[in-house]
């Protein structure tokens, strides 16, 4: 699957931002979770309704519903991670 491999290469190359437009949001989230697992990266998902949360967790990071506050949390995190921001 070439597009998936291309996505992995972009992530490994430390692209700071990868924009993906899709109607298949759930499918993209599953694919990114698989890529994060493959690359041994923590995977976080943000939406305006749930805020920023680690994939699989029901708890959101405190005060992260606003996009800027979520980005501030990302900037303060130690180490690398993969972040999906929905509906921006």
Beta strands, then each sheet from edge to edge (+ up, - down):
strand 1: 42-47
strand 2: 51-54
strand 3: 81-85
sheet 1: 2+ 1- 3-
end
